[in-house]
Amino acid sequence: MPEQVSHRSFDLMCMAAAFVLAVHAGHLPWWLSAALAMALALRWWQRRERPARVPGWLKVPMLLILVAAVVLNYGNIFGREPGSALAAGLLVLKLTESESPRDARVAAAFACFLLMAALLFGQGLMATAVVALGLLPAMATWQSLEPTQVPTKLSRQLLPALVLLIASLPVTIMSFVLVPRLSSPLWGTSNGQTARTGLSDQMSPSDFSQLLTDDSPAMRVTFDGAPPPNAQRYFRAYVMWDYDGKSWSRADMPVVDALAMQSAGDIGYQVNLEPTHQHILPMLDLPLQAPAQSHMHADGEVLADKPVNDLRQYAARSAMRYRLDTELDPALRARALALPAGFDPRTHAWAAQLRQRFGSNEAGIVSAVLHRFHDGGFSYTLLPAPLGRDAVDDFLFNTREGFCEHYASSFTVVMRAAGIPARVVTGYQGGFWNSLGQYLLVRDSDAHAWSEVWLAGRGWVRIDPTAAVRPQRVSLGAASAAAGQMPWYQSGLLESMRNQWDIVNRMWNQGVIGFDALRQRGLLTPFGVRDADASMLTRLLAVGIALFGVVGLSWALWRRPEGDPALAAMRALERKLARAGVARGRSEGPRNYLRRAIRALPGQRVELDQLMRCYIELRYATIEPSPQSLRAFRQAVRNFQPHRVV
């Protein structure tokens, strides 16, 4: 009868599969994750309570259902997401036939492959640490399948795997540094558009609600000098020109080398932008020119030549105070005044009253609208009441509650209705200044929308109507504005700890994720080598592996175990007895020695007598003792704890 895997080995396999499902749960459909977890639990229960092979007539339909579910959800089985979903399901199905050591080893290896595949979705510090921990049950599974292994506690079963994982770190670091890197990923799969929340090139009511509750880092900014005050930290992204009564959208503006302006208070800075899978590069308002490998539009948008699918670093320079020198083009003026017909009649009537009251004093119209926001009973909330077809009318005259998107949109509509060119700008405002790391952390929850109006003699002027309702949103940042509405902002201590921990994430991004082929080629610059090519890196890698091999071999020879497992266990028993005060004489045989130990430790007579009989039987009574007998003797020695001789 073929050998079957033990319950402990199967438990470890199930633990490895559970780890795989956990690390992939974030990008798998919830119903598929739940179904696979239930199938895994049922298989574990069936193997333990009613051990029997799963019949083929049941496994084949399960496979067909899995493939059909993946195809129906994704449209095919190829690609990062559908491939990972299919592979996770195949791992669970593999456990239905993992009864032999060979199948168990294959299942453990497949689990390791799927853990590595999880890094295709995220390579952050925590994701990498979780994947590394997920390797432990798979490695422990391989170890438990060795014939000389004895049953032991789960923690002790995982300990050798942890030691082996730690021992592999030097070789891992050396390989990470020296293996020649490609200029593009080895796999050709796109990172996808749904990997994370980010700014959109369209804006409609409640679009920002998900973004404002997403605490993920968006970018990290370091400044050449002192950082600007919080009220001036406006990072420009998309400029919205067109409004259809419900949504705002951007327009394709001409590409320019620089904006014609008179500027003061220029500031230089460097941005580390998280992957957004979009072309937009947020810039401190107002950018002077586009960074390398990007271009700037006439409205101040800066777009990268390629989508930002990986961590993007760029240097930039912006003007903190400026005045545009050009006149507004008639076509752009018409576009900045356009409003859809048949929407928001009360807003149009109010705007007409403002124009009649202030005449050509457009700055007075702006101040009047801001005054209404400040004193008209408006409130800032992330959970506003829903709006109807005439959204601006409902907001201005009925609900009077919302967040930055509502205020920027309604303010811009009022300006246009009053004959003042206006547009909406989205981006980020504020951020947390990390004094320890000397950089500004901007999160997705710092997303913001404001308005720009064209005033004669000044050009486009930034107006933030949200500041008229909730000044803390601009002066103190999104955390203060959202206090009491987002749970993670209710504790200042937790917020500070979270922001300080970001230093570690920043170091990881710069040192690990940002370690590209260019930085690798300059790795040996301190040693006088200006450009380390692939051949030199390969030679260094070979030398390093050889050195580690020599060190490992030397350690193995120094700590070489006894060739006879029974004799090795006996040596361990002798060491325990010697620490208790019963050392073995140089010419003393095992029987006489253990009998003397029995006399010295009468309270443990039964245990020592059993150990003596087992050792003599294994050592002298049989030619080839069975693995089960050896495991039992080693476990008995391991469990034996002698009392000290008085």
Sequence and secondary structure as in RCSB ss.txt:
>XXXX:A:sequence
MPEQVSHRSFDLMCMAAAFVLAVHAGHLPWWLSAALAMALALRWWQRRERPARVPGWLKVPMLLILVAAVVLNYG
NIFGREPGSALAAGLLVLKLTESESPRDARVAAAFACFLLMAALLFGQGLMATAVVALGLLPAMATWQSLEPTQV
PTKLSRQLLPALVLLIASLPVTIMSFVLVPRLSSPLWGTSNGQTARTGLSDQMSPSDFSQLLTDDSPAMRVTFDG
APPPNAQRYFRAYVMWDYDGKSWSRADMPVVDALAMQSAGDIGYQVNLEPTHQHILPMLDLPLQAPAQSHMHADG
EVLADKPVNDLRQYAARSAMRYRLDTELDPALRARALALPAGFDPRTHAWAAQLRQRFGSNEAGIVSAVLHRFHD
GGFSYTLLPAPLGRDAVDDFLFNTREGFCEHYASSFTVVMRAAGIPARVVTGYQGGFWNSLGQYLLVRDSDAHAW
SEVWLAGRGWVRIDPTAAVRPQRVSLGAASAAAGQMPWYQSGLLESMRNQWDIVNRMWNQGVIGFDALRQRGLLT
PFGVRDADASMLTRLLAVGIALFGVVGLSWALWRRPEGDPALAAMRALERKLARAGVARGRSEGPRNYLRRAIRA
LPGQRVELDQLMRCYIELRYATIEPSPQSLRAFRQAVRNFQPHRVV
>XXXX:A:secstr
      HHHHHHHHHHHHHHHHHHTTTS HHHHHHHHHHHHHHHHHHHHS     HHHHHHHHHHHHHHHHHHHS
SS SHHHHHHHHHHHHHHHGGG  SHHHHHHHHHHHHHHHHHGGGT   HHHHHHHHHHHHHHHHHHHHTSTT  
   HHHHHHHHHHHHHHTHHHHHHHHHHS   SS SS     S SS    SEE TTTHHHHHT   EEEEEEESS
S   GGG EEEEEEEEEE SS EEE    EESS  EEEEEEEEEEEEE   SSSB  EESSBSS  TTEEEETTS
 EEESS   S EEEEEEEEEEEEE S   HHHHHHHH   TTS HHHHHHHHHHHHHHTT HHHHHHHHHHHHHH
TT EE SS     SSHHHHIIIII EE HHHHHHHHHHHHHHTT  EEEEEEEE  EEETTTTEEEEEGGGEEEE
EEEEETTTEEEEE HHHHH THHHHT HHHHTTTTSGGGS HHHHHHHHHHHHHHHHHIIIIIT  HHHHHTTTG
GGT S   HHHHHHHHHHHHHHHHHHHHHHHHHT   SSHHHHHHHHHHHHHHHTT    TT  HHHHHHHHHHH
 GGGHHHHHHHHHHHHIIIII SS  HHHHHHHHHHHHH       
